[in-house]
């Protein structure tokens, strides 16, 4: 009874420490580095035995690990780390293996005592023991243990790991076999810190990052997103509510007291000045455009990193001694001029193919989508619960009708079905005959990995490593038929690996590896474009071709697809959150467009990149509104730029759409400093009529504020007599009276428009008097 009572008391103190009632250093003699004092070592043996039993023997294994570390016996260290992993992570007897990573109250208790007795520090000592070879297996076990403890005990990350430990983890990123587990742990640690970590404290940072592969750098963007952005700003941007001015002032005061803004700016400067870093970020975004569109990624649940690493596959550039980046550049160079005659690089403009209406999962959608929402430029997407078919359907509407037959791919060249099927996690009831179609997905299983291995081999882009060979040869017999079904027998082994068709296939495969990280990549680019050096970054990105990439990527956002209505995703902002996997990516993408073209002065060449070449010529060469109107009518669908696509999407969006704000902000951003003809271009594109009717016919509400439409009109009519006349002509007498009444009843929303109106009338009157 005494033992049980003492154990319960220690557990209660630990619980109180987690919520801040009792300081653990004072209660247990633990210093800020996590070292335990002699107080715990003097516990009665009976109590220690009981605690060890409650922890599944973890404390006994910890003591054994201490002895092994002191003797520097790697054989014993490996055994002891494995025992600790088993006691803290693995399941109780007769439990399914899927519960290994589930956090239960018993596991939390075990891990709390493990931390209390100095387990974290002993595990970190493993990385300091000298060895003649890399001990990556042991290191990976340690990293997994640390991450699982950090997830189940959030306070550990901030209270136990100091900057020296974080520097150690960054140095481990140079070892490719422990890269993924190190990244996962770093992300947990950095996300829990109140202060931004300073990248300048990492020795040889440039050298470490320069050796990353494309997949590794895309994964590293998750860490960059945590050190390039203020934690408070990240919470505001990810939050579902708008902070009031007083809350913003409190956040700003707290930030200034910590001087954290200086760290963020230094981190941004390091990334900007890093050799080849900016070019590689843009190159990854361009490669992602070879992949499927957003709705297909979401419907197949391809939203997390696929567990195929260098341990399993040795890709072609590694065999030839090339870096990923040089190899990808070679692939893109070989595709070359074929991009204009093929549909799988985001509808590159082709004068011989102006009427193509098909949309491919390899190819982004048609530049100008149908005016009817939900109609037809993309294949129908599943609604309700999401089902992933195991069989391969015949590709529909996936092939270019280009007249350049040498570049045209037949059905055997279309591998997107195979890619989507291989990279999609198995559904929970995938192998169950009584599948109820609930659309729930499991994590990746061996079958997925084997499917991707087989697909990579069929394409001839990778060899198996010894581990990959072992996985493939030891597959259970009952998996063989499934693998055959998952991998299409129509895969083509090209006699030449340098054909444009094969290059596209290889880039599509790598796009699938990068696609789960596209939101972090977009976030990093968006952050760099909003920092103190935004003008310099905008120029760099413009020189690297970001405008064309954004134009191509816009089609991949699946604006025509029905909204995702499945319920098998997590609401990241809580139960009332309206975000879904599609909206998260789309909003960040629109932020990127806004930040890239956000410059307010006349004659800005960067701003004009949001237009196509034909549209730029139209604006620069037109003399009147009639010229603009007639020129817009003559534009073919593939001659329209990103701005026209945004306007078309905005006109189709319902008044309550969560995209309206950012779509409007992008168009509004263009009009600031675009000149008189730019205003007329937007007005004649349908936005003047849309904005006025939105004000006249809409009912103001929290989800449908009129301020967006009024601010939009204020930029469109500013000092432009022609647009003012168009506004007057667009409203009949009744609508005009109603329009004025709405202005007066909503002065907070309409005040910017009123000021623009008075300023414009004064300028126009002054100009006419001079004339």
C-alpha positions in Angstrom: 0.0 0.0 0.0 2.8 2.4 0.8 4.5 1.7 -2.5 1.3 2.2 -4.4 0.6 5.5 -2.6 4.1 6.8 -3.2 3.9 5.9 -6.9 0.5 7.6 -7.2 1.9 10.7 -5.5 4.8 11.0 -7.9 2.4 10.5 -10.8 0.1 13.2 -9.5 3.1 15.6 -9.1 4.1 14.8 -12.6 0.6 15.6 -13.8 0.6 18.9 -12.0 3.9 19.7 -13.4 2.5 19.3 -16.9 -0.1 22.0 -16.3 2.3 24.2 -14.4 1.1 23.8 -10.8 4.4 22.4 -9.5 7.8 23.2 -10.8 9.5 19.9 -11.7 13.0 21.3 -10.9 12.0 22.1 -7.4 10.0 19.0 -6.8 12.5 16.5 -8.2 15.8 18.3 -8.4 15.9 18.3 -12.2 17.9 21.1 -13.8 17.1 22.9 -17.0 19.1 20.4 -19.0 16.9 17.5 -17.9 19.6 15.8 -15.7 18.1 14.1 -12.6 19.6 14.6 -9.2 20.5 12.1 -6.5 17.0 12.6 -5.1 15.5 10.1 -7.4 18.4 7.7 -7.0 17.7 7.6 -3.2 14.1 6.3 -3.7 13.4 3.1 -1.8 14.1 0.1 -3.9 10.5 -1.1 -3.6 9.2 2.1 -5.0 11.7 2.1 -7.8 10.8 -1.5 -8.6 7.1 -0.6 -8.8 7.8 2.4 -11.0 9.9 0.2 -13.3 7.1 -2.3 -13.5 4.6 0.4 -14.4 6.9 1.6 -17.1 7.2 -1.8 -18.7 10.8 -2.2 -17.6 11.9 1.0 -19.3 13.9 2.2 -16.2 15.8 -1.0 -16.0 16.7 -0.7 -19.7 17.7 2.9 -19.1 20.2 1.9 -16.4 21.6 -0.8 -18.7 21.9 1.9 -21.4 23.9 4.1 -19.1 26.3 1.4 -18.4 26.7 0.6 -22.1 27.3 4.3 -22.9 30.0 4.5 -20.2 31.7 1.4 -21.7 31.2 2.6 -25.3 30.1 -0.8 -26.3 28.1 -0.4 -29.5 26.8 -3.9 -29.6 25.3 -3.5 -26.1 24.2 0.1 -26.9 22.2 -1.2 -29.9 20.6 -3.9 -27.8 19.7 -1.5 -24.9 18.2 1.1 -27.3 16.1 -1.6 -28.9 14.9 -2.6 -25.4 14.0 1.0 -24.6 12.1 1.3 -27.9 10.2 -1.8 -27.2 9.2 -0.8 -23.7 8.1 2.8 -24.6 6.6 2.3 -28.0 5.5 -1.2 -28.7 2.1 -2.6 -27.8 0.8 -4.7 -25.0 0.4 -8.4 -25.8 -2.4 -9.4 -28.1 -2.8 -5.9 -29.5 -2.8 -5.2 -33.2 0.4 -3.6 -34.7 -1.6 -0.5 -35.8 -1.6 0.7 -32.2 2.1 1.1 -31.9 2.0 4.9 -32.4 -1.2 5.5 -30.5 -0.7 7.5 -27.3 -2.5 5.9 -24.4 -2.6 7.0 -20.7 -0.3 4.1 -19.9 2.3 5.2 -22.5 2.2 8.7 -21.2 2.9 7.5 -17.7 5.8 5.3 -18.9 7.3 8.2 -20.9 6.9 10.7 -18.1 8.9 8.5 -15.7 11.5 7.8 -18.4 12.0 11.6 -18.8 12.0 12.1 -15.1 14.9 9.6 -14.6 17.1 11.3 -17.2 16.2 9.2 -20.2 16.4 12.1 -22.7 20.0 13.0 -21.8 21.1 9.4 -22.0 19.6 8.9 -25.4 21.3 12.1 -26.7 24.6 10.6 -25.5 24.3 7.9 -28.1 25.1 10.5 -30.8 28.4 11.4 -29.0 29.9 7.9 -28.8 32.7 7.5 -31.3 32.4 4.8 -33.9 34.3 3.7 -37.0 31.1 3.5 -39.0 27.7 5.3 -39.1 25.4 3.7 -36.6 22.3 4.8 -38.5 20.1 2.0 -37.3 20.7 2.9 -33.7 20.4 6.6 -34.4 17.0 6.1 -36.1 15.7 4.2 -33.1 16.8 7.0 -30.8 15.2 9.6 -33.0 11.9 7.7 -33.1 11.9 7.4 -29.3 12.6 11.1 -28.9 9.9 12.2 -31.3 7.3 9.9 -29.7 8.1 11.3 -26.3 7.9 14.8 -27.6 4.5 14.2 -29.2 3.0 12.6 -26.0 4.7 15.1 -23.6 4.6 18.5 -25.4 6.5 20.3 -22.6 9.5 18.1 -23.1 10.5 19.7 -26.4 10.8 23.2 -25.0 12.1 22.4 -21.5 14.6 19.7 -22.4 16.1 20.4 -25.8 18.4 23.5 -26.0 20.0 25.2 -28.9 23.0 22.9 -28.7 20.7 19.9 -29.2 19.0 21.5 -32.1 22.4 22.2 -33.8 23.2 18.5 -33.3 20.0 17.5 -35.0 20.7 19.8 -38.0 24.1 18.2 -38.4 22.4 14.8 -38.6 20.6 16.0 -41.7 23.8 15.4 -43.6 23.3 11.7 -43.0 20.7 10.6 -45.6 19.7 7.4 -43.8 18.5 9.3 -40.7 17.2 12.4 -42.6 13.5 11.7 -42.3 13.4 10.8 -38.6 15.6 13.8 -37.8 13.4 16.1 -39.8 10.3 14.8 -38.0 11.9 15.4 -34.6 13.2 18.9 -35.5 9.7 19.9 -36.7 8.2 18.9 -33.3 10.9 20.7 -31.4 10.9 24.0 -33.4 7.0 24.1 -33.5 6.9 24.0 -29.7 9.4 26.9 -29.1 8.2 30.4 -28.4 11.4 31.9 -29.7 12.5 31.5 -33.3 15.6 29.4 -33.7 18.6 31.2 -35.3 19.9 29.4 -38.3 23.2 31.2 -38.1 24.1 29.1 -35.1 24.4 26.0 -37.3 28.0 25.3 -38.5 28.3 24.6 -42.3 24.6 25.3 -42.8 25.1 26.1 -46.5 27.1 22.9 -47.0 24.5 20.7 -45.3 21.5 22.1 -47.3 23.4 22.2 -50.6 23.7 18.4 -50.5 19.9 17.8 -50.1 18.0 16.0 -52.8 14.8 17.5 -54.2 12.7 15.2 -51.9 14.8 16.2 -48.9 14.7 19.9 -49.6 10.9 19.8 -50.1 10.7 18.0 -46.7 13.1 20.6 -45.2 10.6 23.3 -46.2 8.6 22.2 -43.1 11.4 23.4 -40.9 12.0 26.5 -42.9 8.3 27.5 -42.4 9.0 27.4 -38.7 12.1 29.6 -38.7 11.3 32.1 -41.5 8.0 33.3 -40.0 7.0 34.8 -36.6 5.2 32.2 -34.5 2.4 34.8 -33.7 2.0 35.6 -37.4 1.8 31.9 -38.2 -0.9 31.5 -35.7 -2.8 34.5 -37.1 -2.5 33.2 -40.7 -3.5 29.6 -39.7 -6.3 30.8 -37.4 -9.9 30.7 -38.3 -10.8 34.1 -36.7 -9.6 37.7 -37.2 -7.7 39.2 -34.2 -8.8 42.6 -33.0 -6.5 45.5 -32.9 -5.8 45.3 -29.2 -4.7 41.6 -29.5 -2.5 42.6 -32.4 -0.9 45.3 -30.4 -0.2 42.9 -27.5 1.4 40.4 -29.9 3.6 43.2 -31.4 4.7 44.4 -27.9 5.6 40.8 -26.9 7.6 40.4 -30.1 9.5 43.6 -29.6 10.4 42.7 -26.0 11.9 39.4 -27.3 13.6 41.0 -30.3 12.5 37.9 -32.3 11.9 39.9 -35.5 15.6 40.3 -35.9 16.1 36.5 -35.8 13.4 36.0 -38.4 15.0 38.6 -40.7 18.4 37.1 -40.3 17.0 33.6 -41.1 15.4 35.0 -44.2 18.6 36.7 -45.4 20.5 33.4 -44.9 18.1 31.5 -47.1 18.1 34.3 -49.7 21.8 34.4 -49.9 22.3 30.6 -49.9 23.9 29.5 -53.2 21.4 28.0 -55.6 18.7 27.9 -52.9 16.2 30.2 -54.6 16.6 28.5 -58.0 16.0 25.1 -56.4 12.9 26.2 -54.6 11.5 27.4 -58.0 12.6 24.2 -59.7 10.7 22.1 -57.2 7.6 24.1 -57.8 8.0 23.6 -61.6 8.4 19.9 -61.2 5.3 19.6 -59.0 3.3 21.0 -62.0 4.0 17.7 -63.8 1.9 15.9 -61.2 -1.8 15.4 -60.8 -4.2 18.3 -60.1 -5.3 19.1 -56.6 -8.6 17.4 -56.5 -7.0 14.1 -57.5 -4.4 14.4 -54.9 -7.0 15.0 -52.2 -9.4 12.3 -53.5 -6.6 9.8 -53.4 -5.5 11.1 -49.9 -2.0 11.8 -51.2 -1.3 14.5 -48.6 1.5 13.1 -46.5 5.1 12.1 -47.4 5.4 8.7 -49.0 7.9 6.4 -47.2 10.1 5.7 -50.1 13.6 6.9 -49.3 17.2 6.4 -50.5 17.2 3.3 -48.2 14.9 1.6 -50.7 15.5 3.1 -54.1 18.6 4.4 -55.8 17.5 6.8 -58.4 19.0 7.3 -61.8 21.0 10.5 -61.1 22.7 8.9 -58.1 23.8 6.0 -60.3 25.3 8.4 -62.8 26.9 10.6 -60.1 24.6 13.5 -60.9 22.7 15.6 -58.4 18.9 15.6 -58.6 19.0 19.2 -59.7 21.3 18.7 -62.7 19.3 15.6 -63.7 16.0 17.4 -63.5 17.4 20.3 -65.6 18.5 17.7 -68.2 15.0 16.2 -68.3 13.4 19.5 -68.7 15.8 20.5 -71.4 15.0 17.3 -73.3 11.3 18.1 -73.2 12.1 21.5 -74.6 9.9 22.6 -77.4 7.5 19.6 -76.9 5.9 21.5 -74.0 4.0 23.7 -76.4 2.5 20.7 -78.2 1.7 18.5 -75.3 -0.8 18.9 -72.5 1.0 17.6 -69.5 3.0 20.7 -68.6 0.1 22.9 -67.6 -1.3 23.7 -71.1 1.7 25.5 -72.6 0.4 27.8 -75.3 0.1 26.1 -78.8 -1.4 28.0 -81.7 -2.3 24.8 -83.4 -4.4 23.6 -80.5 -6.5 26.5 -79.4 -9.8 24.6 -79.1 -8.7 21.7 -76.8 -11.2 21.2 -74.0 -9.8 18.1 -72.4 -8.1 18.2 -69.0 -5.6 15.6 -67.8 -4.5 14.7 -64.3 -1.1 14.9 -65.8 -2.0 18.2 -67.5 -3.5 21.2 -65.7 -6.9 22.4 -66.8 -7.7 24.5 -69.8 -6.7 28.2 -69.3 -10.2 29.5 -69.6 -12.7 27.4 -67.8 -16.4 27.1 -68.4 -18.6 29.8 -67.1 -20.9 27.2 -65.5 -19.6 26.2 -62.1 -18.7 22.6 -61.8 -18.9 21.9 -65.5 -16.6 20.3 -67.6 -13.0 21.1 -68.0 -11.9 18.4 -65.5 -13.2 14.9 -65.2 -16.0 14.5 -62.6 -14.7 14.1 -59.1 -16.2 11.8 -56.5 -18.6 13.5 -54.1 -19.6 12.3 -50.6 -17.3 9.6 -49.3 -14.1 9.2 -51.2 -13.5 5.8 -52.9 -10.2 4.9 -54.6 -10.7 2.3 -57.3 -8.3 -0.6 -57.3 -8.7 -1.3 -61.0 -7.3 1.0 -63.6 -10.0 2.8 -65.6 -9.4 3.7 -69.2 -8.0 7.2 -69.3 -10.7 9.7 -70.4 -9.9 13.1 -71.9 -6.3 12.8 -71.0 -4.5 13.1 -74.3 -3.5 16.1 -76.3 -4.9 16.5 -79.8 -1.8 18.3 -81.0 -0.9 17.8 -84.6 2.7 17.2 -83.7 2.5 13.4 -83.8 6.1 12.9 -82.8 5.3 14.2 -79.4 1.8 12.8 -78.9 1.5 10.1 -76.3 -0.9 7.2 -76.7 -2.8 5.6 -73.9 0.2 3.4 -73.0 2.2 6.5 -72.3 -0.3 7.8 -69.7 0.9 6.6 -66.3 -1.0 9.0 -64.0 -3.5 6.3 -63.1 -0.7 4.0 -62.1 1.0 6.8 -60.1 -2.2 7.8 -58.3 -3.1 4.2 -57.4 0.4 3.3 -56.3 0.9 6.4 -54.1 -2.6 6.3 -52.6 -2.7 4.7 -49.1 -4.9 1.7 -48.8 -8.4 2.2 -47.6 -9.3 0.8 -44.2 -11.6 -1.8 -45.9 -9.7 -2.2 -49.0 -9.3 -5.9 -48.7 -12.6 -6.5 -47.1 -15.5 -7.9 -49.0 -18.0 -6.1 -46.9 -16.5 -2.7 -47.6 -18.9 -0.1 -46.4 -17.2 2.7 -48.4 -16.6 5.0 -45.5 -13.6 6.5 -47.3 -11.2 6.2 -44.4 -7.6 5.6 -45.3 -4.9 3.8 -43.4 -1.3 4.9 -43.3 1.1 3.6 -46.0 1.6 -0.1 -45.9 4.1 -2.5 -47.4 1.8 -3.0 -50.4 2.1 0.7 -51.2 5.9 0.7 -51.0 6.1 -2.4 -53.2 3.8 -0.9 -55.8 6.0 2.2 -56.0 9.1 0.1 -56.2 7.7 -1.9 -59.0 6.5 1.3 -60.8 9.9 2.9 -60.5 11.6 -0.2 -61.9 9.1 -0.3 -64.8 10.0 3.2 -65.7 13.7 2.4 -65.5 14.4 5.4 -63.3 15.7 3.6 -60.2 17.4 0.4 -58.9 16.6 -1.4 -55.7 19.0 -1.1 -52.7 19.7 -4.2 -50.7 16.8 -3.1 -48.3 14.5 -2.6 -51.3 15.4 -6.1 -52.6 14.7 -7.6 -49.2 11.3 -5.9 -49.0 10.4 -7.0 -52.5 11.5 -10.6 -52.2 10.0 -11.1 -48.8 6.5 -9.9 -49.8 3.8 -12.3 -48.6 2.4 -14.5 -51.3 -1.1 -13.1 -50.8 0.3 -9.7 -51.8 1.4 -10.8 -55.3 -2.0 -10.7 -57.0 -2.7 -7.3 -55.5 0.6 -6.0 -56.7 -0.1 -7.3 -60.2 -3.5 -5.6 -60.1 -2.0 -2.3 -58.8 0.7 -2.0 -61.5 -0.5 -1.8 -65.0 1.0 -4.4 -67.4 0.9 -1.8 -70.1 4.0 0.0 -68.8 6.3 0.7 -71.7 10.0 0.1 -71.5 11.3 2.7 -73.9 14.4 1.7 -75.9 15.6 5.2 -75.4 15.5 6.9 -72.0 16.1 10.3 -73.5 12.8 10.7 -75.3 10.6 13.6 -74.2 7.8 11.2 -73.3 10.0 9.2 -70.9 11.4 12.4 -69.4 7.9 13.5 -68.7 7.1 10.2 -67.0 10.1 10.5 -64.8 9.3 14.0 -63.8 5.7 12.9 -63.1 7.0 10.2 -60.7 9.2 12.7 -58.9 6.3 15.2 -58.7 4.4 12.6 -56.7 7.2 12.5 -54.2 7.2 16.3 -53.9 3.5 16.9 -54.0 2.7 16.2 -50.3 5.1 19.1 -49.5 3.8 21.6 -52.0 1.9 23.6 -49.3 5.1 24.1 -47.2 7.0 25.0 -50.4 4.4 27.6 -51.3 4.4 28.9 -47.8 8.2 29.4 -47.8 8.1 31.2 -51.1 5.2 33.4 -49.9 7.1 34.2 -46.7 10.3 35.3 -48.5 8.2 37.5 -50.8 6.6 39.3 -47.8 9.9 40.0 -45.9 12.1 43.0 -45.8 13.8 42.1 -49.0 10.7 41.4 -51.0 11.7 43.6 -54.0 14.9 41.8 -54.4 13.2 38.4 -54.0 10.5 39.4 -56.5 13.1 40.2 -59.1 15.0 37.0 -58.5 11.8 34.9 -58.8 10.7 36.7 -61.9 14.1 36.0 -63.5 13.6 32.3 -62.6 10.3 32.2 -64.3 7.9 32.1 -61.4 5.2 34.0 -63.3 4.9 31.2 -65.9 4.9 28.5 -63.2 2.1 30.2 -61.3 0.1 30.4 -64.6 0.6 26.7 -65.1 -0.1 25.9 -61.4 -3.4 27.9 -61.4 -4.9 25.2 -63.6 -3.8 22.5 -61.2 -5.8 24.0 -58.4 -9.0 22.3 -59.8 -11.2 25.3 -59.5 -13.9 23.6 -61.6 -14.0 20.4 -59.4 -16.9 20.0 -57.0 -15.8 20.9 -53.5 -14.4 18.1 -51.3 -17.2 16.8 -49.0 -15.5 13.8 -47.4 -15.1 13.8 -43.7 -11.8 11.8 -43.4 -9.6 14.8 -42.8 -8.7 16.7 -39.7 -10.1 20.2 -39.0 -6.8 22.0 -38.3 -8.5 24.9 -36.4 -10.9 22.9 -34.3 -14.5 21.6 -34.7 -15.9 24.8 -36.2 -13.1 25.1 -38.8 -14.4 25.3 -42.4 -11.0 24.6 -43.9 -10.5 21.5 -46.0 -7.5 20.0 -47.7 -8.3 21.8 -50.9 -8.8 25.3 -49.4 -5.6 25.1 -47.4 -3.5 24.7 -50.6 -5.6 27.1 -52.7 -5.4 30.0 -50.1 -1.7 29.6 -49.8 -1.4 29.6 -53.6 -3.4 32.8 -53.9 -1.2 34.4 -51.2 1.8 33.5 -53.3 0.3 35.2 -56.4 -0.6 38.2 -54.3 2.9 38.6 -52.7 4.8 38.0 -56.0 2.9 40.7 -57.9 2.5 43.1 -55.0 4.2 46.3 -56.1 2.4 49.6 -56.4 4.2 51.9 -58.8 3.6 52.7 -62.4 5.8 51.1 -65.1 6.4 48.0 -62.9 7.5 45.2 -65.2 6.9 42.6 -62.6 3.2 43.5 -62.3 2.7 43.0 -66.0 3.9 39.4 -65.7 0.4 38.5 -64.4 -0.8 39.1 -67.9 -0.1 37.0 -71.0 2.0 38.3 -73.8 -1.0 39.1 -75.9 -2.7 40.9 -73.0 0.4 43.0 -72.3 0.5 44.1 -75.9 -3.2 44.9 -75.8 -2.8 47.2 -72.7 0.4 48.9 -74.0 -0.9 49.5 -77.5 -4.6 50.4 -76.9 -5.7 54.1 -77.0 -9.2 53.8 -75.7 -11.7 51.6 -73.8 -13.1 50.4 -77.1 -9.7 49.1 -78.1 -9.5 47.2 -74.9 -13.0 45.8 -75.2 -12.5 44.7 -78.8 -9.1 43.2 -78.0 -10.4 41.1 -75.1 -13.2 39.7 -77.3 -10.5 38.5 -79.8 -8.3 36.7 -77.3 -8.2 33.0 -77.6 -8.5 30.8 -74.5 -4.8 29.9 -74.5 -3.8 33.6 -74.9 -5.1 34.6 -71.5 -2.9 35.1 -68.4 -3.2 34.5 -64.7 -5.2 37.6 -64.1 -7.9 36.6 -66.6 -8.1 33.2 -64.9 -8.4 34.8 -61.5 -11.2 37.1 -62.7 -13.1 34.2 -64.3 -12.8 32.2 -61.0 -13.9 35.2 -58.9 -17.0 35.8 -61.0 -18.1 32.2 -60.6 -17.5 32.0 -56.8 -20.6 32.3 -54.6 -20.8 35.4 -52.3 -20.0 33.3 -49.2 -16.9 31.7 -50.8 -13.8 31.7 -48.6 -11.7 32.3 -51.7 -13.4 35.6 -52.6 -11.1 37.7 -50.4 -7.8 36.5 -51.8 -9.1 36.3 -55.4 -10.2 40.0 -55.1 -7.0 40.9 -53.4 -5.0 39.6 -56.3 -7.0 41.6 -58.8 -7.0 44.7 -56.6 -3.2 44.3 -56.3 -2.9 44.5 -60.1 -5.0 47.6 -60.3 -2.9 49.5 -57.9 -0.4 51.3 -60.2 -1.6 49.5 -63.4 -2.5 52.7 -65.2 -5.7 53.8 -67.0 -5.7 51.0 -69.6 -5.1 48.4 -66.9 -8.2 49.6 -65.1 -10.2 49.4 -68.3 -8.9 45.9 -69.0 -10.2 44.7 -65.6 -13.5 46.5 -66.1 -14.1 45.1 -69.5 -13.2 41.6 -68.3 -16.5 41.6 -66.4 -15.4 42.7 -63.0 -17.2 46.1 -63.0 -20.5 44.5 -63.7 -19.8 41.7 -61.2 -18.8 44.0 -58.4 -21.8 46.4 -58.8 -24.3 43.5 -58.9 -22.6 41.9 -55.9 -23.2 45.1 -53.9 -26.8 45.7 -55.2 -28.0 42.1 -54.8 -26.1 40.7 -51.9 -27.2 40.8 -48.3 -24.3 42.0 -46.0 -23.2 39.5 -43.5 -20.0 38.4 -41.6 -19.3 35.8 -44.3 -20.2 38.2 -47.1 -18.7 41.6 -46.3 -19.4 44.5 -48.8 -16.0 46.1 -48.0 -14.2 43.8 -50.5 -16.4 44.8 -53.4 -16.3 48.5 -52.4 -12.5 48.5 -52.1 -12.3 46.8 -55.4 -14.5 49.4 -57.1 -12.5 52.2 -55.5 -9.3 51.1 -57.3 -11.2 50.5 -60.6 -12.8 54.0 -60.8 -9.9 56.0 -59.3 -9.1 58.9 -61.6 -10.7 57.1 -64.6 -13.5 58.9 -66.2 -14.3 56.1 -68.7 -14.8 53.5 -65.9 -17.0 56.0 -63.9 -19.2 56.4 -67.0 -19.3 52.6 -67.3 -20.3 52.3 -63.7 -23.2 54.8 -64.2 -24.4 53.1 -67.3 -24.4 49.6 -65.6 -27.1 50.7 -63.1 -30.7 51.6 -63.9 -32.5 54.2 -61.8 -33.8 51.8 -59.2 -30.5 50.0 -58.9 -28.6 53.3 -58.6 -30.9 54.5 -55.8 -30.4 51.2 -54.0 -26.7 51.4 -54.6 -26.5 54.8 -53.0 -28.6 53.7 -50.1 -26.2 50.7 -49.5 -23.3 53.1 -49.5 -24.9 55.4 -46.9 -26.0 52.4 -44.7 -22.6 50.8 -44.7 -20.2 53.8 -44.4 -17.5 51.7 -42.7 -17.4 49.3 -45.7 -17.9 52.0 -48.3 -15.7 54.8 -47.0 -12.7 54.0 -49.2 -14.9 54.0 -52.3 -16.4 57.4 -51.3 -13.0 58.9 -50.9 -11.9 57.5 -54.2 -15.0 58.8 -55.8 -14.5 62.4 -54.5 -10.8 62.4 -55.3 -11.5 61.1 -58.9 -14.2 63.7 -59.5 -11.9 66.5 -58.3 -9.1 65.3 -60.6 -11.4 64.9 -63.6 -13.0 68.4 -63.1 -9.5 69.9 -62.6 -8.3 68.3 -65.8 -11.3 69.4 -67.8 -11.0 73.0 -66.5 -7.4 73.1 -67.7 -8.4 71.8 -71.1 
